[in-house]
Amino acid sequence: MRRRNTLILIILLLSLKLEAQWTNIDVPSGNFDYLMNIFEIEPNKWWATTLYDIYQSPDSGNSWKNINSLISEISDPYSHIGYNGKFYSENGIYYATTKYGLYYSDDEAATWKSFSLLEGKEIHFFYKSGTNIFVQASGNSLFTSNDNGLTWSFYVLNYQIGVDFYAANDIIYCSGNYNPENKVKIYKSTDFGKNFNFMADINFSSPSGSGYNTIYANGNKLFIYDYDEIFYSSNSGANWENISNMVPYNQIYAFIQFENRLLISTNLGLHTSNDNGVSWTVLHLEGLNVPIRNFHVLSNQLYGTCNNKGLIKIDLQNNLATEKNKGIRSTQRIENFLEIDSKLFIKSIRGWYSSTDEGRNWVKENTILDGKGIFTSGNQFFHVVASNNGWATYYLYNKQSQNWDSINTLISYYDWKIVCDKNEIWMYQNSVSPHLLYSPNLGKTWQEFDPLAGVFPIKNLYYFGGKLYNFHTNGIFISADKGKTMTFQTPQSEFYADDYTRYQFLNFNNKDYIFADYYSFNWYENSQRAILQVSEDYGKNWKLINSFPTLNLVSPPIIPFNNELYIATIGKRADFPWDYVTLLKTSDIGNTWNHVDNNISIDANMKFFVKHNEKLYYVSTDNTLWVNSTDFISDTNNSKKQNEIIIFPNPSNGIFTITVPEGINVAKIEIFDITGKYVYSTSAFKSSDIIQLNLSAYKKGIYFVKMISGDKSWISKAIIN
């Protein structure tokens, strides 16, 4: 019987017509620049937040597991819960502060509920003691409750008062902004925020540009510090003493009192004091060579968070610093993604990486400097490195040596744009100057032209078919002599252009086209559309090929692929919490458009859209790289193959079986309808390799099945007939 069932399963799998789906590619992740906060939810049970992710440790930081799926109800790819959010726990109740309100969970984060009065408000400070809750929200709004949040009182605090809050032993301290005399007023509340009473003025000699300061309290000892000064009070704020001159520094990062000693982290190292700041000694910790940005006390042990190091355990007895990041994937932020000379290049916060095997392996590109980025023109690639004073150096990619060679230019500012064709380069200052620089030999020698006689600036310049095209709002200037002169061409049909219009010259099926896209906003309907136009005669005549109810067309607007033209649109819907992505294709230059049938992630829109080796790649706004291939192998993390997740029979009457490859442990499944509206979720399945899914109660149609495993997710389509 088992053999017969296995045979039936094999026949079903072989007969199933699979479509190309999008597969996640592992890319080099960033350092720990965005390890935000560490919280002790329960004894020895910690939570850590990075910019985009939440991690949980059951063993005091010895191991970590991504638990993004636990907070999916209170976060989305744009809330950055690690940046704005903090977590607390009391008597088995979890609390989470976010950009969109205060949430709580009474079932260990399985489900979250919001306090309705605080919905939509960015929470800046939260303090709970017993049944009392104090919250500071955006707009200097204060909320207090004495019954665990069942009822609330609302106050508005004077802006000059509420800059920084700190709470200890049911006393809430508040510091104000700087007044013209550089004085900071200190207030405290003993009735849980209903009233704030003035304590003292602190005379800062040189307040920081931000105007913010930090209060720290330990019993009747109070400290307040800013960018470069620190004050101390031993009598609950009645008197204050400036102890800044005791420590050699010019920037304070973090401060704490631990085990009857003060510790301060500065740009010049770590210092400690046993006499309330009267004298300080330098503290050298073996294994620590970067500043501590924040101190944390977890399970009665001192920890710190650092750039490039993450979480550090501080052993003051033995002067040791030990990393406690096992299992925490460094924050990933993709800032650029493109193809250069048959290689893929990606820019993360760790730098530039390249891949020659479609993204399976990545190599650090040490020759690329940290600058304004890489861009392409013609068949050449350029890199601009700008200094703080606005000067810049321009580099050209040498395809033979695969290095970047500096270009000798007549200008040194970073805001000049480049147009290139083979060995010819044109440079211009967009919409500012009428002057045009021209080099016939990749920057070795230059000529300066004034093709518009100083009347109009050069803007939106393109080179195509042996001519330069200079787009203006009322027409096109065209040059056939390398930019020495330009002739105005008035479009014979309706044409719209501004500084934000994008143009794309494309040869498709042996015919030249110019595409232009821009936004049109209807103030009466409060709606925005992306308009796409095309010209088949080099800009003389234009026609509208579509108007998309969308926020954006992903750059580049059009990608030729498999004898069709592809575009990616980004839009919003009132019943859908995120921006959504729609892929469209046309084979007749926009007369008809068809939806691309795919499993593209519906909860993250696109940042970059690239074609490489007859595959499509995109980077989503949650900084994930995807490729439209079902058999893609990524070797970055232990060479693990990401095989297909298969749903069968498909279509069905609503009863589906999901087979999951070895090594993928599905923790949660979410269902969305064809519009992207959330329908249903479940985590109640016995096995993670064969999952039974019952959607028979839902109406016929197309649904998206999102399977979540740790910090990864897959989207597949399920059809109920």
Secondary structure as GFF3:
##gff-version 3
##sequence-region A 1 721
A	DSSP	alpha_helix	2	15	.	.	.	ID=ss1
A	DSSP	beta_strand	22	25	.	.	.	ID=ss2
A	DSSP	three_ten_helix	32	34	.	.	.	ID=ss3
A	DSSP	beta_strand	37	42	.	.	.	ID=ss4
A	DSSP	beta_strand	45	49	.	.	.	ID=ss5
A	DSSP	beta_strand	54	57	.	.	.	ID=ss6
A	DSSP	beta_strand	65	66	.	.	.	ID=ss7
A	DSSP	three_ten_helix	68	74	.	.	.	ID=ss8
A	DSSP	alpha_helix	81	84	.	.	.	ID=ss9
A	DSSP	beta_strand	86	90	.	.	.	ID=ss10
A	DSSP	beta_strand	93	98	.	.	.	ID=ss11
A	DSSP	beta_strand	101	105	.	.	.	ID=ss12
A	DSSP	beta_strand	113	114	.	.	.	ID=ss13
A	DSSP	three_ten_helix	116	118	.	.	.	ID=ss14
A	DSSP	beta_strand	123	129	.	.	.	ID=ss15
A	DSSP	beta_strand	132	137	.	.	.	ID=ss16
A	DSSP	three_ten_helix	138	140	.	.	.	ID=ss17
A	DSSP	beta_strand	141	145	.	.	.	ID=ss18
A	DSSP	beta_strand	153	156	.	.	.	ID=ss19
A	DSSP	beta_strand	164	168	.	.	.	ID=ss20
A	DSSP	beta_strand	171	175	.	.	.	ID=ss21
A	DSSP	beta_strand	183	189	.	.	.	ID=ss22
A	DSSP	beta_strand	197	203	.	.	.	ID=ss23
A	DSSP	beta_strand	214	218	.	.	.	ID=ss24
A	DSSP	beta_strand	221	225	.	.	.	ID=ss25
A	DSSP	beta_strand	230	233	.	.	.	ID=ss26
A	DSSP	beta_strand	241	242	.	.	.	ID=ss27
A	DSSP	three_ten_helix	244	246	.	.	.	ID=ss28
A	DSSP	beta_strand	252	258	.	.	.	ID=ss29
A	DSSP	beta_strand	261	266	.	.	.	ID=ss30
A	DSSP	beta_strand	269	273	.	.	.	ID=ss31
A	DSSP	beta_strand	281	283	.	.	.	ID=ss32
A	DSSP	beta_strand	292	298	.	.	.	ID=ss33
A	DSSP	beta_strand	301	306	.	.	.	ID=ss34
A	DSSP	beta_strand	310	315	.	.	.	ID=ss35
A	DSSP	beta_strand	320	323	.	.	.	ID=ss36
A	DSSP	beta_strand	336	340	.	.	.	ID=ss37
A	DSSP	beta_strand	343	348	.	.	.	ID=ss38
A	DSSP	beta_strand	351	355	.	.	.	ID=ss39
A	DSSP	beta_strand	363	364	.	.	.	ID=ss40
A	DSSP	beta_strand	373	377	.	.	.	ID=ss41
A	DSSP	beta_strand	380	386	.	.	.	ID=ss42
A	DSSP	beta_strand	392	398	.	.	.	ID=ss43
A	DSSP	beta_strand	403	406	.	.	.	ID=ss44
A	DSSP	beta_strand	417	421	.	.	.	ID=ss45
A	DSSP	beta_strand	424	428	.	.	.	ID=ss46
A	DSSP	beta_strand	436	439	.	.	.	ID=ss47
A	DSSP	beta_strand	447	449	.	.	.	ID=ss48
A	DSSP	beta_strand	461	464	.	.	.	ID=ss49
A	DSSP	beta_strand	467	472	.	.	.	ID=ss50
A	DSSP	beta_strand	475	479	.	.	.	ID=ss51
A	DSSP	beta_strand	487	489	.	.	.	ID=ss52
A	DSSP	beta_strand	502	508	.	.	.	ID=ss53
A	DSSP	beta_strand	511	522	.	.	.	ID=ss54
A	DSSP	beta_strand	527	535	.	.	.	ID=ss55
A	DSSP	beta_strand	543	548	.	.	.	ID=ss56
A	DSSP	beta_strand	552	553	.	.	.	ID=ss57
A	DSSP	beta_strand	559	561	.	.	.	ID=ss58
A	DSSP	beta_strand	564	573	.	.	.	ID=ss59
A	DSSP	beta_strand	576	586	.	.	.	ID=ss60
A	DSSP	beta_strand	594	595	.	.	.	ID=ss61
A	DSSP	beta_strand	606	612	.	.	.	ID=ss62
A	DSSP	beta_strand	615	620	.	.	.	ID=ss63
A	DSSP	beta_strand	625	628	.	.	.	ID=ss64
A	DSSP	beta_strand	646	648	.	.	.	ID=ss65
A	DSSP	beta_strand	655	659	.	.	.	ID=ss66
A	DSSP	beta_strand	668	673	.	.	.	ID=ss67
A	DSSP	beta_strand	678	682	.	.	.	ID=ss68
A	DSSP	beta_strand	690	694	.	.	.	ID=ss69
A	DSSP	beta_strand	701	709	.	.	.	ID=ss70
A	DSSP	beta_strand	712	720	.	.	.	ID=ss71
###
